[in-house]
Each structure stands twice: as structure tokens, then as C-alpha cells.
Amino acid sequence: MKRLMIGLIIVVASVTSNQATAQQELDTSTTSTKTIRTDEAKNKIFEIEYKGIMYYVFNGTWHTKMKNRYVLKNAPKGAKISFKPEGGKYVTMHGKKYYRCKGIFYKEHKDSIYEVVRI
């Protein structure tokens, strides 16, 4: 009977420990994708003003700024940028060529201007 109780206690402790670790990892990854600390970004951010709102593009994702953090936002359709975001690839849809990066589709114009056409 003592062995059974000790075994049960070990199993419960192990499961509880694994759940706490998994929750901690989930919380860390969730918050890190929504905001970026200003000091982390340094010179890797591109500023774009579109319809009176300042957007910041960092590693192919779009953000707005709140206090000392950059908050993840959807890329505004119609916004144009003068650089190709890193990490994407060219795709063809319905016979048209687009550049896709992190779920955002860009149409390439002359002089390497990229317009957000689809999110």
C-alpha cells in the first residue's frame, strides 16, 4: 500500500511539474510575438507612415508603437514600402506574381516598390 501511495505521489508531482513548464513556455512565446521591446529592435525597424498612422516593419511583421513597445498589427492594405521584407518568397496566384512574407502578399512595382495587396 505504501508503494502504491508513493508511486501515485510521484506521478502527480511529475504531471504537475510538466504542466507548469508547458504553461510557462506557452506564455513566453505568446507575448514575444505580440510586442517587441524598443531596445531589442535598434536599427532593424523601418518606419512607414500610411493614412496618418506610423507603422514599423520589423523582420517582415508590421507594428505600431505604444510607449516603449512595438505592438503587432495587420499590414494596411495599399501601403507601399521601398524594400523587400526578408524571409519571403515569390508566388504565383491566378497568373499574377506576388511576393509573400509572413502571410502578407506584396505586389512589386517599378523601382523595387512593394505594395501590400493581401493579408
C-alpha positions as CSV (number, residue, x, y, z in Angstrom):
1,M,0.0,0.0,0.0
2,K,2.9,2.4,0.8
3,R,4.5,1.7,-2.6
4,L,1.2,2.5,-4.3
5,M,0.9,5.8,-2.5
6,I,4.5,6.7,-3.2
7,G,4.0,5.9,-6.9
8,L,0.9,7.9,-7.1
9,I,2.5,10.9,-5.4
10,I,5.4,10.7,-7.9
11,V,3.1,10.6,-10.9
12,V,1.0,13.5,-9.7
13,A,4.2,15.6,-9.0
14,S,5.6,14.8,-12.4
15,V,2.4,15.7,-14.3
16,T,2.0,18.9,-12.3
17,S,5.7,19.9,-13.0
18,N,5.3,19.2,-16.7
19,Q,2.1,21.3,-17.0
20,A,3.8,24.2,-15.2
21,T,6.7,24.1,-17.6
22,A,4.5,23.8,-20.6
23,Q,2.4,26.8,-19.5
24,Q,5.5,28.9,-18.8
25,E,6.8,28.1,-22.3
26,L,3.5,29.0,-23.9
27,D,3.2,32.3,-22.1
28,T,6.8,33.3,-23.1
29,S,6.2,32.5,-26.8
30,T,2.8,34.2,-26.9
31,T,4.0,37.5,-25.5
32,S,7.2,37.7,-27.5
33,T,5.3,37.6,-30.8
34,K,2.9,40.4,-30.0
35,T,5.3,43.0,-28.7
36,I,8.9,43.9,-29.2
37,R,10.9,46.0,-26.7
38,T,12.3,49.1,-28.2
39,D,15.9,48.3,-27.2
40,E,15.7,44.9,-28.9
41,A,14.8,46.3,-32.3
42,K,17.5,49.1,-32.5
43,N,18.2,49.8,-36.2
44,K,16.3,46.9,-37.7
45,I,13.0,48.8,-37.9
46,F,11.7,50.6,-41.0
47,E,9.2,53.4,-40.4
48,I,6.3,53.9,-42.8
49,E,3.5,56.4,-42.5
50,Y,0.2,55.4,-44.1
51,K,-3.0,57.4,-43.8
52,G,-1.6,59.4,-40.8
53,I,-0.5,56.3,-38.8
54,M,3.1,55.4,-38.2
55,Y,3.9,51.8,-38.8
56,Y,7.1,50.0,-38.1
57,V,8.2,46.9,-40.1
58,F,10.5,44.6,-38.2
59,N,11.5,41.2,-39.6
60,G,8.6,41.3,-42.1
61,T,5.9,42.0,-39.4
62,W,4.1,45.2,-39.0
63,H,3.7,47.1,-35.7
64,T,2.6,50.4,-34.2
65,K,4.3,52.0,-31.2
66,M,2.9,52.2,-27.7
67,K,5.1,53.7,-25.1
68,N,8.4,51.7,-25.2
69,R,7.0,48.7,-27.2
70,Y,6.1,47.9,-30.7
71,V,2.7,46.2,-30.9
72,L,1.9,43.7,-33.7
73,K,-0.7,45.0,-36.2
74,N,-2.1,43.8,-39.5
75,A,-0.3,45.4,-42.5
76,P,-2.5,48.1,-44.0
77,K,-3.7,47.2,-47.5
78,G,-2.4,49.7,-50.0
79,A,0.7,50.7,-48.0
80,K,3.9,50.9,-50.1
81,I,7.4,50.2,-48.9
82,S,10.7,50.7,-50.7
83,F,12.3,47.5,-49.6
84,K,11.6,43.8,-49.9
85,P,10.9,42.2,-46.4
86,E,13.4,39.5,-45.7
87,G,12.4,35.8,-45.4
88,G,9.7,35.7,-48.1
89,K,9.4,34.2,-51.5
90,Y,7.7,34.8,-54.8
91,V,4.4,33.0,-55.5
92,T,2.1,33.0,-58.4
93,M,-1.7,33.2,-57.9
94,H,-4.2,33.4,-60.7
95,G,-1.4,34.1,-63.1
96,K,0.0,37.1,-61.2
97,K,3.3,37.2,-59.4
98,Y,3.4,38.3,-55.7
99,Y,6.0,38.4,-53.0
100,R,4.7,36.6,-49.9
101,C,6.3,37.2,-46.5
102,K,4.8,36.2,-43.1
103,G,1.4,35.8,-44.6
104,I,1.4,39.2,-46.3
105,F,1.2,39.5,-50.1
106,Y,3.0,42.3,-51.8
107,K,2.8,43.4,-55.4
108,E,6.1,44.5,-56.8
109,H,6.0,47.8,-58.8
110,K,8.8,49.6,-60.7
111,D,11.9,50.8,-58.8
112,S,11.5,48.0,-56.2
113,I,8.4,49.4,-54.5
114,Y,6.3,46.8,-52.8
115,E,2.5,47.4,-52.1
116,V,0.5,45.4,-49.6
117,V,-2.3,43.8,-51.6
118,R,-3.5,41.0,-49.4
119,I,-3.2,39.9,-45.8
